[in-house]
Amino acid sequence: MNPLYRNDTPGTFPASWYAATADIPDQRPALRGAHSADVCIIGAGFTGLTAALRLAQQGRHVIVLDAHRAGFGASGRNGGQVSSGFNWDQHALAAKLGDGPARALWDLCEDAKADLADLIKSHAPEARQTPGVAYGIYTDAERRKVHDEVAFLQKSYGYNQITALDRADISALVKTKAYHGGSLDMGASHIHPLRYVLGLARAAEAAGVTIYEGSEVHNIANGTRVKVQTPKGHVMADHVILAGNGYLPNMVGQVAAKVMPINSFIGATAPLGDKAADILTRDIAVADSKFVVNYYRLSEDKRLLFGGRESYSVGFPNDIKTALVKRMCTLFPQLTGTPIDYIWGGTLGITMTRLPAVQKIGPNIWSAAGFSGHGVALSGMSGRILAEAIMGDTNRFDTMQSLPVPNFPGGAAFRAPLLSLAMTWYAMRDRLGL
Ligand SMILES: Cc1cc2nc3c(=O)[nH]c(=O)nc-3n(C[C@H](O)[C@H](O)[C@H](O)COP(=O)(O)OP(=O)(O)OC[C@H]3O[C@@H](n4cnc5c(N)ncnc54)[C@H](O)[C@@H]3O)c2cc1C
């Protein structure tokens, strides 16, 4: 089943709060006929558009192809949380890879946040980047672990934007009785992701990039130059970047072996007005330690944007709302009965280790995917790193490629049933509080 079309109408943004509050341009034309480019990029999300912008700024002729619209994928519909580091505790990464390599990877993640802040400032200030992401945990044992990680970041890396929270601290910020403590990272932030990705598309075009929408790539033919085929045209390119993440159909074996699509869902309540302070006392975002993470924040019109459900088959469940609202009201019983005005889902790529898979697939084919719910800053950085590699500087590509990202057991054919079984088991443990 093709993840590009299973849950969405071709060329149409989902009915999200983001789409309702962004300035969406008219649809761009589809690719027709024969074209040539230095670099052809498949996918117009954070990864593809950041790569395109960086390449065009260095004088490369770039064509971007998207099956739907620029910003249609996860980039235009995510939780908007710009987190620090990877999806791992940094001291676990240091234990696995050694202090030097782990530090280089942390620095790269800090660069990713800085790049994103610069891009938003220059091209999409309306994305309203706002500092602060709290992490909530459910047990005292978890609290000790999180506080150890905070101490590691402060002492070993001099990262002082993060502070440890005990139970009283977090309940002053987040009005739930569920959390036993956690952390607050003021170097992390949250944004309106659709406004940002639309701004990136405008910036890329201003730098000379051509974006074709409604242009699904269904075949890539290797050669000295790569032929990228869409229904009504093709591009001959010196290099190709695969930037389709969870939406990329099962077209390239090396990507499918490491990256699996899953779905995540978000609901937006009706505006809460003054009652918003009964949920969050500051304009921060929150994620928590459930295996299926709850992630939420207030919108500029004081809705709670609450994400926290996943599904592991290509198709979305018929009823997204009931389970999502149940999770929200378990954390915040005070929201019981609050209307949900918008509800939507999106597809993202995950890997075995929840670390991104940045790869060279062939002499002139590159891929970045599998950011595993941690991609708002890292996908753009990965796009930039691929652009650097294509222009001859593979330094940061080598660092990123050093992340341990094994193939899924069972390969592309069996990864989905095996993994969805495992994920369903862990999600069930969440529900049982184990
Ligand atoms: C609901 C949800 C919540 C999330 N929350 C967060 C969060 O709070 N923080 C965080 O860091 N990360 C989060 N993520 C993950 C984050 O959004 C992604 O890691 C990131 O957006 C990936 O960007 P991308 O450009 O690689 O892929 P996408 O933005 O998915 O873009 C891929 C594009 O490729 C196109 N495409 C695919 N195949 C083809 C083809 N064959 N031909 C042409 N076009 C093709 C698609 O149409 C799509 O537009 C979330 C994801 C989801 C779905």
Ligand as a Chemical Component Dictionary entry (heavy atoms), coordinates in Angstrom:
data_LIG
# 
_chem_comp.id                   LIG 
_chem_comp.type                 NON-POLYMER 
_chem_comp.pdbx_formal_charge   0 
_chem_comp.three_letter_code    LIG 
# 
loop_
_chem_comp_atom.comp_id 
_chem_comp_atom.atom_id 
_chem_comp_atom.alt_atom_id 
_chem_comp_atom.type_symbol 
_chem_comp_atom.charge 
_chem_comp_atom.model_Cartn_x 
_chem_comp_atom.model_Cartn_y 
_chem_comp_atom.model_Cartn_z 
_chem_comp_atom.pdbx_ordinal 
LIG C1  C1  C 0 2.259  13.820 13.768 1  
LIG C2  C2  C 0 3.752  14.023 13.808 2  
LIG C3  C3  C 0 4.310  14.680 14.898 3  
LIG C4  C4  C 0 5.700  14.890 14.940 4  
LIG N1  N1  N 0 6.212  15.686 15.934 5  
LIG C5  C5  C 0 7.519  16.003 15.930 6  
LIG C6  C6  C 0 8.029  16.922 16.874 7  
LIG O1  O1  O 0 7.300  17.524 17.664 8  
LIG N2  N2  N 0 9.371  17.167 16.870 9  
LIG C7  C7  C 0 10.213 16.563 15.969 10 
LIG O2  O2  O 0 11.416 16.824 16.017 11 
LIG N3  N3  N 0 9.728  15.724 15.006 12 
LIG C8  C8  C 0 8.408  15.451 14.961 13 
LIG N4  N4  N 0 7.912  14.649 13.968 14 
LIG C9  C9  C 0 8.835  14.163 12.918 15 
LIG C10 C10 C 0 9.178  15.254 11.900 16 
LIG O3  O3  O 0 8.009  15.903 11.484 17 
LIG C11 C11 C 0 9.898  14.608 10.706 18 
LIG O4  O4  O 0 11.072 13.963 11.158 19 
LIG C12 C12 C 0 10.315 15.605 9.633  20 
LIG O5  O5  O 0 9.273  16.479 9.302  21 
LIG C13 C13 C 0 10.783 14.855 8.385  22 
LIG O6  O6  O 0 10.936 15.769 7.332  23 
LIG P1  P1  P 0 11.225 15.244 5.868  24 
LIG O7  O7  O 0 11.430 16.417 5.014  25 
LIG O8  O8  O 0 12.337 14.251 5.917  26 
LIG O9  O9  O 0 9.929  14.417 5.457  27 
LIG P2  P2  P 0 8.369  14.915 5.108  28 
LIG O10 O10 O 0 8.165  16.239 5.715  29 
LIG O11 O11 O 0 7.530  13.802 5.453  30 
LIG O12 O12 O 0 8.465  15.161 3.561  31 
LIG C14 C14 C 0 8.511  14.106 2.646  32 
LIG C15 C15 C 0 7.897  14.584 1.338  33 
LIG O13 O13 O 0 8.274  13.657 0.333  34 
LIG C16 C16 C 0 7.221  13.529 -0.582 35 
LIG N5  N5  N 0 7.418  12.245 -1.272 36 
LIG C17 C17 C 0 7.560  11.013 -0.718 37 
LIG N6  N6  N 0 7.745  10.093 -1.678 38 
LIG C18 C18 C 0 7.726  10.737 -2.863 39 
LIG C19 C19 C 0 7.848  10.325 -4.226 40 
LIG N7  N7  N 0 8.006  9.040  -4.572 41 
LIG N8  N8  N 0 7.776  11.269 -5.180 42 
LIG C20 C20 C 0 7.613  12.590 -4.869 43 
LIG N9  N9  N 0 7.468  13.029 -3.594 44 
LIG C21 C21 C 0 7.528  12.117 -2.600 45 
LIG C22 C22 C 0 5.964  13.617 0.287  46 
LIG O14 O14 O 0 4.831  14.033 -0.464 47 
LIG C23 C23 C 0 6.378  14.631 1.354  48 
LIG O15 O15 O 0 5.938  15.940 1.036  49 
LIG C24 C24 C 0 6.537  14.388 13.900 50 
LIG C25 C25 C 0 5.969  13.715 12.814 51 
LIG C26 C26 C 0 4.590  13.525 12.770 52 
LIG C27 C27 C 0 3.983  12.824 11.583 53 
# 
loop_
_chem_comp_bond.comp_id 
_chem_comp_bond.atom_id_1 
_chem_comp_bond.atom_id_2 
_chem_comp_bond.value_order 
_chem_comp_bond.pdbx_ordinal 
LIG C1  C2  SING 1  
LIG C2  C3  SING 2  
LIG C2  C26 DOUB 3  
LIG C3  C4  DOUB 4  
LIG C4  N1  SING 5  
LIG C4  C24 SING 6  
LIG N1  C5  DOUB 7  
LIG C5  C6  SING 8  
LIG C5  C8  SING 9  
LIG C6  O1  DOUB 10 
LIG C6  N2  SING 11 
LIG N2  C7  SING 12 
LIG C7  O2  DOUB 13 
LIG C7  N3  SING 14 
LIG N3  C8  DOUB 15 
LIG C8  N4  SING 16 
LIG N4  C9  SING 17 
LIG N4  C24 SING 18 
LIG C9  C10 SING 19 
LIG C10 O3  SING 20 
LIG C10 C11 SING 21 
LIG C11 O4  SING 22 
LIG C11 C12 SING 23 
LIG C12 O5  SING 24 
LIG C12 C13 SING 25 
LIG C13 O6  SING 26 
LIG O6  P1  SING 27 
LIG P1  O7  DOUB 28 
LIG P1  O8  SING 29 
LIG P1  O9  SING 30 
LIG O9  P2  SING 31 
LIG P2  O10 DOUB 32 
LIG P2  O11 SING 33 
LIG P2  O12 SING 34 
LIG O12 C14 SING 35 
LIG C14 C15 SING 36 
LIG C15 O13 SING 37 
LIG C15 C23 SING 38 
LIG O13 C16 SING 39 
LIG C16 N5  SING 40 
LIG C16 C22 SING 41 
LIG N5  C17 SING 42 
LIG N5  C21 SING 43 
LIG C17 N6  DOUB 44 
LIG N6  C18 SING 45 
LIG C18 C19 SING 46 
LIG C18 C21 DOUB 47 
LIG C19 N7  SING 48 
LIG C19 N8  DOUB 49 
LIG N8  C20 SING 50 
LIG C20 N9  DOUB 51 
LIG N9  C21 SING 52 
LIG C22 O14 SING 53 
LIG C22 C23 SING 54 
LIG C23 O15 SING 55 
LIG C24 C25 DOUB 56 
LIG C25 C26 SING 57 
LIG C26 C27 SING 58 
# 
